[in-house]
Amino acid sequence: MWRRFTEAWGVAWQITALNFRAQLEYRVEFLIRIAYGIVWQLSIIVFAAVLLSKFSGMGGWTSSQILLLVATRMLCNGLYVLYCGSVFSLSFYVQQGLIDGYLLRPMPVFRQVQLVAFQTNGLGDLLVGIGLFTGAIARDPLDWTPGRVAYLAAGVLGGTLLITAVFTAVSAAALHFPASWYWSLWIAEVSATFGSYPLSILPRAVGELLTWVLPIAFIAYLPVGVLTGHGGTLGVPVAVAAGAPLAALAMYVGSRLLWNWSLRHYTGVNG
């Protein structure tokens, strides 16, 4: 079993390397794609700059705490785009009939979807995320003990899995309703708009919606809130907030089970 696992992921690594080399064949376009990822996140950079220069805080959070929230969400998003971003475009693969061909190959379909292309723009997203994250860590006055560092790392991993889980669930619907791609666009916009703010500044109903229906709060708001001492004001029990990384893992597993169930009931591009 271990040998099959290592061989399978060895093949995946080779495909990724080939896709990356194919992107490098067009150096200017490669750099443009990276720049596109950076420019796409420019509004977040501007938001962070204005926040640090003009405001002392927001909703009981200091500017350095909000910067850590913004940076954590950005880092999670960059990791998602780079490693799992292809799932965002699954509806197009369904419309083009590519999924039918994937079913014939000796590799899990979900993995094939991830390996269809190297997400070069994700490098730009990730560069922005790493830059903001490094600055936020240096600016925050927290005592970064090994426990806090480990929890923050778990929070970043959990946030990445949570974003992947949301778009995996939407892509499961795309196997049957390709127009669900518009839902992916809407979710990406909502996440970018509200995921960088403390949800406590929003009306309670909106905060509940972004916690329990579209669980954006689990990406960065809850784990960063616990780290920065806001555990009692997050709108959820402290145990739930502290367990956000584990909840994100559970949601990812659930989304993969949903995706596998949808794939078993996939009837082809023509129904």
LUMTOR-127791 format. One line per field, with one value per residue: residue number from 1; residue in three letters; x, y, z of N, C-alpha, C in turn. Coordinates in Angstrom, 1 decimal, decimal comma. Example, Ala and Ser with C-alpha at 12.3 -4.5 7.8 and 13.67 -1.06 7.14 Angstrom:
BEGIN
k <- [1:2]
r <- [ALA:SER]
n_c1 <- [13,2:12,8]
n_c2 <- [-5,7:-2,2]
n_c3 <- [7,8:7,1]
ca_c1 <- [12,3:13,7]
ca_c2 <- [-4,5:-1,1]
ca_c3 <- [7,8:7,1]
c_c1 <- [13,2:12,9]
c_c2 <- [-3,3:0,0]
c_c3 <- [7,8:7,9]
//
This chain:
BEGIN
k <- [1:2:3:4:5:6:7:8:9:10:11:12:13:14:15:16:17:18:19:20:21:22:23:24:25:26:27:28:29:30:31:32:33:34:35:36:37:38:39:40:41:42:43:44:45:46:47:48:49:50:51:52:53:54:55:56:57:58:59:60:61:62:63:64:65:66:67:68:69:70:71:72:73:74:75:76:77:78:79:80:81:82:83:84:85:86:87:88:89:90:91:92:93:94:95:96:97:98:99:100:101:102:103:104:105:106:107:108:109:110:111:112:113:114:115:116:117:118:119:120:121:122:123:124:125:126:127:128:129:130:131:132:133:134:135:136:137:138:139:140:141:142:143:144:145:146:147:148:149:150:151:152:153:154:155:156:157:158:159:160:161:162:163:164:165:166:167:168:169:170:171:172:173:174:175:176:177:178:179:180:181:182:183:184:185:186:187:188:189:190:191:192:193:194:195:196:197:198:199:200:201:202:203:204:205:206:207:208:209:210:211:212:213:214:215:216:217:218:219:220:221:222:223:224:225:226:227:228:229:230:231:232:233:234:235:236:237:238:239:240:241:242:243:244:245:246:247:248:249:250:251:252:253:254:255:256:257:258:259:260:261:262:263:264:265:266:267:268:269:270:271]
r <- [MET:TRP:ARG:ARG:PHE:THR:GLU:ALA:TRP:GLY:VAL:ALA:TRP:GLN:ILE:THR:ALA:LEU:ASN:PHE:ARG:ALA:GLN:LEU:GLU:TYR:ARG:VAL:GLU:PHE:LEU:ILE:ARG:ILE:ALA:TYR:GLY:ILE:VAL:TRP:GLN:LEU:SER:ILE:ILE:VAL:PHE:ALA:ALA:VAL:LEU:LEU:SER:LYS:PHE:SER:GLY:MET:GLY:GLY:TRP:THR:SER:SER:GLN:ILE:LEU:LEU:LEU:VAL:ALA:THR:ARG:MET:LEU:CYS:ASN:GLY:LEU:TYR:VAL:LEU:TYR:CYS:GLY:SER:VAL:PHE:SER:LEU:SER:PHE:TYR:VAL:GLN:GLN:GLY:LEU:ILE:ASP:GLY:TYR:LEU:LEU:ARG:PRO:MET:PRO:VAL:PHE:ARG:GLN:VAL:GLN:LEU:VAL:ALA:PHE:GLN:THR:ASN:GLY:LEU:GLY:ASP:LEU:LEU:VAL:GLY:ILE:GLY:LEU:PHE:THR:GLY:ALA:ILE:ALA:ARG:ASP:PRO:LEU:ASP:TRP:THR:PRO:GLY:ARG:VAL:ALA:TYR:LEU:ALA:ALA:GLY:VAL:LEU:GLY:GLY:THR:LEU:LEU:ILE:THR:ALA:VAL:PHE:THR:ALA:VAL:SER:ALA:ALA:ALA:LEU:HIS:PHE:PRO:ALA:SER:TRP:TYR:TRP:SER:LEU:TRP:ILE:ALA:GLU:VAL:SER:ALA:THR:PHE:GLY:SER:TYR:PRO:LEU:SER:ILE:LEU:PRO:ARG:ALA:VAL:GLY:GLU:LEU:LEU:THR:TRP:VAL:LEU:PRO:ILE:ALA:PHE:ILE:ALA:TYR:LEU:PRO:VAL:GLY:VAL:LEU:THR:GLY:HIS:GLY:GLY:THR:LEU:GLY:VAL:PRO:VAL:ALA:VAL:ALA:ALA:GLY:ALA:PRO:LEU:ALA:ALA:LEU:ALA:MET:TYR:VAL:GLY:SER:ARG:LEU:LEU:TRP:ASN:TRP:SER:LEU:ARG:HIS:TYR:THR:GLY:VAL:ASN:GLY]
n_c1 <- [0,8:1,9:3,9:2,4:1,1:3,3:4,3:2,1:1,9:4,4:4,1:2,2:3,8:5,7:4,0:3,2:5,7:6,2:4,1:4,8:7,2:6,3:4,8:7,0:8,0:7,1:8,2:7,5:4,7:4,5:5,5:3,7:1,4:2,0:2,2:-0,4:-1,7:-0,7:-1,6:-4,3:-4,8:-4,3:-6,1:-6,4:-3,9:-3,8:-5,9:-4,8:-2,6:-3,9:-5,3:-3,3:-2,1:-4,1:-6,0:-6,6:-7,7:-10,5:-13,7:-13,0:-10,7:-7,2:-5,1:-2,9:-3,7:-5,8:-4,4:-3,0:-5,1:-6,0:-3,7:-3,4:-5,7:-5,1:-2,8:-3,8:-5,5:-3,7:-2,2:-4,3:-5,1:-2,7:-2,2:-4,7:-6,3:-7,4:-9,8:-11,7:-12,4:-13,9:-16,4:-16,1:-14,6:-16,4:-18,3:-16,8:-16,6:-14,4:-14,2:-15,4:-13,3:-11,4:-12,5:-11,7:-9,0:-6,3:-6,2:-7,2:-10,1:-10,4:-7,8:-6,7:-8,1:-6,9:-4,3:-4,4:-3,4:-0,8:-1,1:-0,1:-0,7:-1,3:1,2:1,7:-0,4:0,4:2,9:2,1:0,6:2,5:4,2:2,6:1,9:4,4:5,0:2,9:3,3:5,7:4,9:2,9:2,4:2,3:3,5:5,3:5,1:6,1:3,7:1,8:2,8:2,6:-0,2:-1,0:0,1:-1,4:-3,9:-3,5:-3,2:-5,7:-7,4:-6,7:-7,6:-10,3:-11,1:-10,6:-12,5:-15,0:-15,0:-14,7:-17,1:-18,9:-18,0:-18,8:-21,5:-21,2:-20,7:-23,1:-24,6:-23,4:-23,6:-23,2:-20,8:-21,0:-21,8:-19,4:-17,9:-19,3:-19,0:-16,2:-15,9:-17,4:-15,9:-13,4:-14,3:-15,5:-14,0:-11,7:-12,3:-13,1:-15,8:-17,4:-18,1:-20,1:-23,7:-25,6:-27,0:-25,7:-23,2:-23,7:-24,5:-22,2:-20,7:-22,0:-23,4:-22,1:-19,0:-17,0:-15,8:-14,3:-11,9:-10,0:-10,8:-11,8:-9,6:-7,5:-8,7:-8,9:-6,1:-5,4:-6,7:-9,5:-11,4:-13,8:-15,6:-16,3:-18,7:-19,2:-19,0:-16,1:-14,7:-15,4:-14,4:-11,6:-11,3:-11,3:-9,4:-9,6:-12,3:-12,3:-10,8:-12,6:-14,7:-13,5:-13,0:-15,7:-16,5:-15,0:-16,1:-18,7:-18,1:-17,1:-19,5:-21,1:-19,7:-20,0:-22,6:-22,5:-23,6:-22,6:-21,7:-23,9:-26,0]
n_c2 <- [-1,2:1,3:1,5:1,8:4,2:6,0:5,8:6,7:9,4:10,2:10,1:12,1:14,3:14,4:15,1:17,6:18,9:18,8:20,4:22,8:23,3:23,6:26,0:27,7:27,8:30,0:32,7:35,4:35,5:33,8:35,4:37,5:36,2:35,7:38,3:39,1:37,6:39,0:41,6:41,1:40,8:43,4:45,2:44,2:44,7:47,5:48,0:47,0:48,8:51,3:50,7:50,4:52,9:54,8:54,1:53,0:50,6:48,2:47,2:46,4:45,1:45,5:47,3:45,8:43,2:43,0:43,1:40,7:39,0:39,6:38,8:36,1:35,0:35,7:34,2:31,6:31,6:31,9:29,5:27,7:28,4:27,8:25,0:23,7:25,1:24,4:23,1:25,0:25,5:23,4:23,1:24,0:21,9:19,9:20,9:20,8:18,1:16,8:15,4:12,9:11,6:11,5:9,6:7,2:6,8:5,5:6,9:8,7:10,8:13,3:14,0:14,1:16,4:18,4:18,3:19,2:21,6:23,9:26,3:29,2:31,9:31,6:31,7:34,4:35,2:33,8:35,0:37,5:36,9:35,7:37,8:39,7:38,2:37,7:40,4:40,9:39,1:40,1:42,6:42,1:42,2:39,9:37,2:34,9:31,9:28,4:26,9:28,7:29,3:26,7:26,4:28,5:27,6:25,3:26,6:28,0:25,8:24,5:26,6:26,7:24,1:24,5:26,5:25,0:22,9:24,2:25,1:22,6:21,4:23,0:22,4:19,7:20,0:21,1:18,9:18,1:20,4:22,6:25,4:26,2:27,3:30,1:30,4:29,8:32,0:34,0:33,2:33,4:36,2:37,1:35,9:37,3:39,8:39,9:38,2:39,4:41,0:41,6:39,7:40,6:43,2:43,2:43,0:40,8:38,7:38,4:37,7:35,2:33,9:33,8:32,2:29,7:28,9:29,7:29,0:31,1:32,2:30,2:30,2:32,2:34,0:32,9:31,2:33,1:35,0:33,5:33,3:35,9:36,7:37,1:35,2:35,1:36,8:36,1:35,1:32,4:29,4:29,1:26,7:25,8:27,8:27,5:24,9:25,3:24,6:21,7:21,4:22,5:20,5:18,4:19,4:19,4:16,7:15,9:17,3:16,0:13,4:14,1:14,9:12,6:11,0:12,5:12,2:9,4:9,4:10,8:11,5:12,1:14,6:15,1:14,3]
n_c3 <- [0,0:0,8:-1,1:-3,5:-2,9:-2,7:-5,4:-6,8:-6,0:-6,8:-9,6:-9,8:-9,0:-11,0:-13,2:-12,4:-12,4:-15,2:-16,2:-15,0:-16,3:-18,9:-18,7:-18,3:-20,8:-22,1:-21,2:-20,7:-20,6:-18,4:-16,3:-16,5:-15,6:-13,0:-12,1:-12,5:-10,5:-8,3:-8,7:-8,6:-6,0:-5,1:-4,0:-1,4:-0,4:-0,5:1,3:3,7:4,0:4,3:6,6:8,5:8,5:9,0:10,9:14,3:15,0:14,8:15,5:18,1:17,7:17,3:15,0:14,3:14,9:13,1:10,7:10,9:10,7:8,0:6,6:7,2:6,0:3,4:3,0:3,2:1,1:-1,1:-0,9:-1,4:-4,1:-5,5:-5,0:-5,2:-6,9:-9,5:-9,2:-9,2:-11,8:-12,6:-13,8:-16,4:-17,4:-17,3:-19,2:-21,5:-21,8:-20,8:-18,4:-18,9:-20,3:-18,2:-16,6:-17,6:-17,1:-15,2:-12,6:-9,8:-10,4:-9,2:-8,6:-11,1:-12,0:-10,4:-11,5:-14,0:-14,9:-14,2:-11,7:-12,3:-11,6:-8,9:-7,7:-7,6:-5,9:-3,6:-3,0:-2,3:0,0:1,7:2,0:3,4:5,6:6,9:7,6:9,3:11,4:12,4:13,3:15,2:18,7:20,1:22,2:20,7:21,3:21,2:21,2:20,3:17,8:16,6:16,7:15,0:12,6:12,2:12,0:9,5:7,7:8,2:7,3:4,6:3,8:4,3:2,5:0,2:0,6:0,4:-2,3:-3,5:-2,8:-4,2:-6,8:-6,9:-7,3:-9,8:-11,5:-12,3:-12,8:-14,6:-14,7:-12,1:-11,7:-11,5:-8,9:-7,7:-8,4:-7,0:-4,3:-4,1:-4,3:-2,1:0,0:-0,3:0,2:2,8:4,4:5,3:7,4:10,9:11,9:13,8:13,4:11,7:11,0:13,2:12,0:9,5:10,3:11,5:9,2:7,7:9,2:9,8:7,5:5,0:5,6:6,2:8,4:9,6:8,2:8,8:10,7:13,2:14,2:14,3:16,0:18,4:18,9:19,4:21,7:21,6:22,0:23,5:22,2:19,7:18,7:18,8:20,7:22,7:22,6:20,1:18,4:19,0:18,0:15,3:13,2:13,2:12,6:10,1:8,7:9,0:7,4:5,0:4,5:4,4:2,1:0,1:0,2:-0,6:-3,2:-4,3:-4,2:-5,9:-8,3:-8,8:-9,5:-11,8:-15,1:-17,6:-20,2:-21,8:-20,3]
ca_c1 <- [0,0:2,8:4,6:1,4:0,9:4,5:4,3:1,0:2,2:5,5:3,6:1,6:4,9:6,3:3,1:3,3:6,9:6,1:3,2:5,5:8,2:5,5:4,6:8,2:8,4:6,6:8,6:6,8:3,4:4,7:5,7:2,4:0,4:2,4:1,8:-1,9:-2,0:-0,3:-2,5:-5,7:-4,8:-3,9:-7,1:-6,1:-2,7:-4,2:-6,7:-3,8:-1,8:-4,8:-5,6:-2,1:-1,7:-5,2:-6,9:-6,0:-8,4:-11,8:-14,5:-12,3:-9,4:-6,2:-4,7:-1,9:-4,5:-6,6:-3,4:-2,7:-6,3:-5,9:-2,5:-3,7:-6,7:-4,4:-1,9:-4,6:-6,0:-2,6:-2,0:-5,4:-5,0:-1,5:-2,3:-6,0:-7,1:-8,0:-11,1:-12,5:-12,8:-14,4:-17,6:-15,7:-14,1:-17,7:-18,9:-16,0:-16,6:-13,1:-14,4:-15,6:-12,0:-10,7:-13,0:-11,0:-7,6:-6,0:-5,8:-8,5:-10,5:-10,2:-6,4:-6,5:-8,5:-5,9:-3,1:-4,7:-2,6:-0,1:-1,8:0,9:-1,2:-1,2:2,5:1,5:-1,3:1,1:3,9:1,4:0,2:3,7:4,7:1,7:2,0:5,7:4,9:1,9:4,0:6,7:4,3:2,0:3,1:2,1:4,7:5,1:5,6:6,0:2,3:1,1:3,3:2,0:-1,6:-1,2:0,4:-2,6:-4,9:-3,3:-3,5:-7,1:-8,0:-6,5:-8,5:-11,7:-11,4:-10,7:-13,7:-16,1:-15,1:-14,9:-18,6:-19,5:-17,6:-19,6:-22,7:-20,9:-20,7:-24,5:-25,1:-22,2:-23,8:-22,9:-19,6:-21,3:-21,7:-18,0:-17,5:-19,9:-18,3:-14,8:-16,1:-17,8:-14,8:-12,5:-14,9:-15,8:-13,0:-10,6:-12,8:-13,7:-17,2:-18,2:-18,6:-21,3:-25,0:-25,5:-27,5:-24,7:-22,1:-24,2:-24,5:-20,8:-20,1:-22,6:-23,9:-20,9:-18,2:-15,8:-15,2:-13,3:-10,7:-9,0:-11,4:-11,9:-8,3:-6,8:-9,4:-8,4:-4,7:-5,3:-7,5:-10,9:-12,2:-15,1:-16,4:-16,4:-20,0:-19,3:-18,3:-14,6:-14,2:-15,6:-13,4:-10,3:-11,2:-11,5:-8,6:-10,1:-13,6:-12,0:-10,4:-13,8:-15,4:-12,8:-13,3:-17,1:-16,6:-14,5:-17,2:-19,8:-17,6:-17,1:-20,8:-21,6:-19,0:-20,6:-23,9:-22,3:-24,1:-22,0:-22,0:-25,2:-27,0]
ca_c2 <- [0,0:2,4:1,6:2,3:5,6:6,8:5,8:7,5:10,8:10,4:10,5:13,5:15,3:14,5:15,8:19,0:19,5:19,0:21,5:24,0:23,6:24,0:27,4:28,4:28,0:31,3:33,4:36,7:35,1:33,3:36,6:38,2:35,5:36,0:39,7:39,1:37,2:40,1:42,7:40,7:41,0:44,7:45,9:43,8:45,4:48,9:48,0:46,9:50,0:52,3:50,3:50,7:54,3:55,8:53,6:52,3:49,3:48,0:46,2:45,9:44,5:46,5:47,3:44,7:42,0:42,9:42,8:39,3:38,3:39,7:38,1:34,7:34,7:35,8:33,0:30,4:31,7:31,7:28,1:27,0:28,6:27,2:23,6:23,1:26,0:23,9:22,7:26,2:25,5:22,1:23,2:24,1:20,6:19,2:21,3:20,3:16,6:16,2:14,5:11,6:11,0:11,2:8,4:6,0:6,8:4,8:7,8:9,3:11,9:14,5:14,3:14,6:17,8:19,2:18,3:19,6:22,8:24,6:27,6:30,1:33,0:31,3:32,1:35,8:35,2:33,3:36,0:38,6:36,3:35,5:39,1:40,3:37,3:38,0:41,7:40,8:38,4:41,0:43,7:41,8:42,1:38,6:36,4:33,7:30,7:27,2:26,5:29,7:29,0:25,5:26,6:29,3:26,8:24,5:27,4:28,2:24,5:24,4:27,6:26,2:23,0:25,0:27,1:23,9:22,2:25,0:25,0:21,2:21,1:23,6:21,6:18,5:20,4:21,4:17,7:17,9:21,7:23,4:26,8:26,5:28,1:31,4:30,3:29,9:33,4:34,7:32,8:34,0:37,6:37,2:35,6:38,3:41,1:39,8:37,4:40,2:41,9:40,9:39,5:41,2:44,5:43,0:42,6:39,5:37,7:38,3:37,0:33,8:33,3:33,6:31,2:28,4:28,5:29,8:29,1:31,9:32,5:29,2:30,3:32,9:34,8:32,1:30,8:34,3:35,5:32,8:33,6:37,3:36,9:37,5:34,0:35,2:37,7:35,6:34,7:31,0:28,9:29,2:25,4:25,7:28,6:26,9:23,7:25,6:23,8:20,4:21,6:22,7:19,2:17,6:19,9:19,0:15,3:15,8:17,8:15,0:12,4:14,6:14,9:11,2:10,6:13,2:11,6:8,1:9,7:11,6:10,8:12,6:16,0:15,2:13,8]
ca_c3 <- [0,0:0,9:-2,4:-4,4:-2,5:-3,2:-6,8:-7,3:-5,8:-7,6:-10,9:-9,7:-8,9:-12,4:-14,0:-12,0:-12,9:-16,6:-16,4:-14,7:-17,4:-20,0:-18,4:-18,5:-22,2:-22,5:-20,0:-20,5:-20,1:-17,1:-15,4:-16,5:-14,8:-11,6:-11,8:-12,4:-9,1:-7,3:-9,0:-8,2:-4,5:-4,8:-3,1:0,0:0,0:-0,2:2,6:4,8:4,1:4,8:8,0:9,4:8,6:9,3:12,0:15,4:15,1:14,2:16,2:19,3:17,2:17,0:13,6:14,1:14,9:11,8:9,7:11,0:10,1:6,6:6,1:7,3:4,9:2,1:2,8:3,0:-0,3:-2,0:-0,9:-2,1:-5,5:-6,1:-5,0:-5,5:-7,7:-10,7:-8,9:-9,4:-13,2:-13,0:-14,6:-17,8:-17,8:-17,6:-20,4:-22,6:-21,9:-20,4:-17,3:-19,4:-20,5:-17,0:-16,0:-18,3:-16,8:-13,9:-11,6:-9,3:-11,2:-8,5:-8,7:-12,5:-12,1:-9,8:-12,2:-15,4:-15,2:-13,1:-11,4:-12,1:-10,9:-7,5:-7,2:-7,2:-4,7:-2,5:-2,7:-1,5:1,3:2,5:2,4:4,4:6,8:7,5:8,2:10,4:12,5:13,0:13,9:16,3:19,9:20,8:22,5:19,8:21,9:20,3:21,1:19,4:16,4:16,1:16,4:13,8:11,4:12,1:11,4:8,1:7,0:8,2:6,4:3,2:3,6:4,3:1,2:-0,8:0,9:-0,1:-3,8:-3,8:-2,7:-5,4:-8,0:-6,9:-8,0:-11,2:-12,2:-12,8:-13,1:-14,9:-14,4:-10,7:-11,7:-11,1:-7,5:-7,3:-8,5:-5,9:-3,1:-4,1:-4,0:-0,7:0,9:-0,4:0,8:4,2:5,1:5,9:8,5:12,1:11,6:14,9:13,0:10,8:11,7:13,7:11,0:8,5:10,9:11,6:7,8:7,3:10,1:9,8:6,2:4,2:6,8:6,0:9,7:10,0:7,4:9,6:11,8:14,4:14,8:14,7:17,2:19,6:19,2:19,8:22,9:21,3:22,0:24,1:21,5:18,3:18,4:18,8:21,9:22,6:22,1:18,6:17,8:19,1:17,2:13,9:12,2:13,1:11,9:8,6:8,2:8,9:6,3:3,7:4,3:4,0:0,7:-0,8:0,2:-1,4:-4,5:-4,8:-4,4:-7,2:-9,4:-9,0:-10,2:-13,0:-16,3:-18,9:-20,5:-22,4:-19,4]
c_c1 <- [0,9:3,5:3,6:1,2:2,1:4,6:3,3:1,4:3,5:5,1:3,0:2,7:5,5:5,3:3,1:4,5:6,9:5,2:3,9:6,5:7,5:5,2:5,8:8,6:8,0:6,9:7,8:5,4:3,5:4,7:4,4:1,4:0,7:2,0:0,3:-2,3:-1,8:-1,3:-3,9:-5,9:-4,4:-4,8:-6,8:-4,9:-3,0:-5,0:-5,8:-3,1:-2,7:-5,1:-4,5:-1,8:-2,8:-6,0:-6,1:-6,6:-9,8:-12,5:-13,8:-11,0:-8,4:-5,8:-3,7:-2,7:-5,3:-5,6:-3,1:-3,9:-6,3:-4,8:-2,8:-4,7:-6,0:-3,5:-2,7:-5,1:-4,9:-2,3:-3,0:-5,3:-3,8:-1,7:-3,6:-6,9:-7,8:-9,4:-12,1:-13,1:-13,4:-15,6:-17,2:-15,2:-15,4:-18,3:-18,2:-15,9:-15,3:-13,2:-14,7:-14,3:-11,3:-11,2:-12,3:-9,6:-7,4:-5,5:-7,1:-8,8:-10,2:-8,7:-6,1:-7,0:-7,5:-4,6:-3,3:-3,8:-1,9:-0,6:-0,7:0,5:-1,2:0,1:2,4:0,7:-0,4:2,2:3,3:1,1:1,4:4,3:3,9:1,8:3,3:5,6:4,0:2,6:5,0:6,1:3,5:2,9:3,0:3,5:4,5:5,8:5,4:4,5:1,5:1,5:2,6:0,5:-1,9:-0,9:-0,8:-3,8:-4,8:-3,6:-5,0:-7,8:-7,9:-7,5:-9,9:-12,0:-11,5:-12,0:-14,9:-16,2:-15,2:-16,4:-19,3:-19,2:-18,4:-20,9:-22,4:-20,9:-22,1:-25,1:-23,9:-22,4:-23,5:-21,6:-19,8:-21,4:-20,3:-17,5:-18,0:-19,3:-16,9:-14,9:-16,5:-16,7:-13,7:-13,0:-15,0:-14,8:-11,9:-11,0:-13,2:-15,2:-18,0:-18,7:-19,8:-22,5:-24,9:-25,9:-26,5:-23,6:-22,5:-24,1:-23,1:-20,0:-20,7:-23,1:-22,7:-19,8:-16,9:-15,1:-14,1:-12,0:-9,6:-9,5:-11,4:-10,5:-7,5:-7,4:-9,0:-7,0:-4,6:-6,1:-8,9:-11,8:-13,6:-16,1:-16,5:-17,7:-20,2:-18,7:-16,8:-14,1:-14,3:-14,6:-12,0:-10,1:-11,4:-10,7:-9,2:-11,5:-13,3:-11,6:-11,7:-14,6:-14,8:-13,1:-14,8:-17,3:-16,1:-15,5:-18,3:-19,4:-17,6:-18,5:-21,4:-20,9:-19,6:-22,0:-23,8:-22,8:-23,6:-22,4:-23,3:-26,3:-27,2]
c_c2 <- [1,3:2,6:2,2:3,8:6,4:6,9:6,7:9,0:11,2:10,8:11,9:14,6:15,5:15,3:17,3:19,7:19,7:20,2:22,8:24,3:24,1:25,5:28,2:28,6:29,4:32,2:34,7:36,4:34,6:34,4:37,4:37,5:35,7:37,4:39,8:38,6:38,2:41,2:42,4:40,9:42,5:45,4:45,5:44,5:46,9:49,0:47,9:48,1:51,1:52,0:50,7:52,1:55,3:55,3:52,8:50,9:49,3:46,9:45,6:45,2:45,6:46,3:46,1:43,4:41,8:42,6:41,3:38,5:38,4:38,8:36,6:34,2:34,7:34,6:31,8:30,4:31,4:30,2:27,3:27,2:27,8:25,6:23,0:24,0:25,5:23,4:23,8:26,1:24,2:22,1:23,3:22,7:19,7:19,6:20,9:18,8:16,0:15,2:13,0:10,8:10,6:9,9:7,1:5,9:6,2:5,8:8,5:10,6:13,2:14,9:14,7:16,0:18,7:19,3:18,7:20,8:23,3:26,0:28,7:31,4:32,8:31,7:33,6:36,0:34,9:34,3:37,1:38,1:36,1:36,8:39,8:39,5:37,6:39,4:41,7:40,1:39,3:42,1:43,4:41,6:40,8:37,9:35,1:32,5:29,5:26,8:27,4:29,5:27,8:25,7:27,5:28,5:25,9:25,3:27,7:26,9:24,3:25,3:27,2:25,1:23,5:25,6:26,0:23,1:22,9:24,9:23,6:20,9:21,8:22,9:20,3:18,8:20,6:20,1:17,5:19,2:22,6:24,9:27,2:27,2:29,5:31,5:30,4:31,3:34,2:34,4:33,4:35,5:37,8:37,0:36,7:39,6:41,0:39,0:38,1:41,1:41,1:40,9:40,2:42,6:44,4:42,8:41,1:38,4:37,4:37,4:35,5:33,2:32,9:32,7:29,8:28,0:28,5:30,0:29,8:32,1:31,5:29,3:31,0:33,6:34,1:31,8:32,1:35,0:34,8:33,2:35,0:37,7:37,4:36,3:34,2:36,1:37,3:35,2:33,2:30,5:28,8:27,8:25,2:26,5:28,0:25,6:24,0:24,8:22,3:20,4:21,7:21,3:18,3:18,0:19,4:17,5:15,1:16,2:16,7:13,8:12,8:14,6:13,5:10,7:11,2:12,5:10,2:8,3:10,6:10,9:11,3:14,0:16,2:14,6:12,3]
c_c3 <- [0,0:-0,4:-3,4:-4,2:-3,0:-4,7:-7,4:-7,2:-6,5:-9,1:-10,9:-9,7:-10,3:-13,3:-13,7:-12,5:-14,4:-16,9:-16,1:-15,8:-18,6:-19,9:-18,7:-19,9:-22,7:-21,3:-19,7:-20,0:-18,7:-16,0:-15,3:-15,6:-13,3:-11,2:-11,7:-11,0:-8,1:-7,5:-8,5:-6,7:-4,1:-3,9:-1,6:0,5:0,4:1,1:3,8:5,1:4,7:6,3:8,9:9,6:9,1:10,6:13,0:15,6:14,6:15,0:17,4:18,9:16,9:15,5:13,3:14,0:13,6:10,7:9,7:10,4:8,6:6,0:6,2:6,2:3,6:1,9:2,5:1,5:-1,3:-2,1:-1,6:-3,6:-6,2:-6,1:-5,4:-6,3:-8,9:-10,4:-9,2:-10,8:-13,6:-13,9:-16,1:-18,3:-18,1:-18,9:-21,6:-22,7:-21,5:-19,3:-17,8:-19,7:-19,3:-16,3:-16,5:-17,8:-15,4:-12,8:-11,1:-10,1:-10,5:-8,6:-10,1:-12,7:-11,6:-10,7:-13,7:-15,8:-14,0:-12,9:-11,2:-11,4:-9,4:-6,9:-6,8:-6,0:-3,4:-2,0:-1,8:-0,1:2,2:3,0:3,5:5,7:7,6:8,2:9,4:11,6:13,2:13,7:15,1:17,6:20,7:21,1:21,7:20,4:20,9:20,1:20,2:18,0:15,8:15,8:15,2:12,6:11,2:11,5:10,0:7,3:7,0:7,3:5,0:2,9:3,5:3,0:0,1:-0,6:0,3:-1,6:-4,3:-3,8:-3,8:-6,7:-8,1:-7,6:-9,5:-12,1:-12,8:-13,3:-13,4:-14,6:-13,0:-10,6:-11,3:-9,5:-7,0:-7,4:-7,3:-4,6:-3,0:-3,7:-2,6:0,3:0,9:0,3:2,3:5,0:5,7:7,0:9,7:11,8:12,7:14,5:12,1:11,6:12,1:12,7:9,9:9,1:11,1:10,2:7,4:8,2:9,9:8,4:5,2:5,2:6,6:7,3:10,1:9,2:8,3:10,8:13,1:15,0:15,2:15,9:18,4:19,9:19,8:21,0:22,7:21,4:22,5:23,3:20,0:17,8:18,4:20,2:21,7:22,1:20,6:17,9:17,8:18,3:15,7:12,9:12,1:12,4:10,4:8,0:8,0:7,7:5,0:3,5:3,8:2,5:-0,3:-0,9:-0,7:-2,9:-5,1:-5,1:-5,7:-8,4:-9,8:-9,7:-11,4:-14,3:-17,6:-19,2:-21,1:-21,5:-19,6]
//
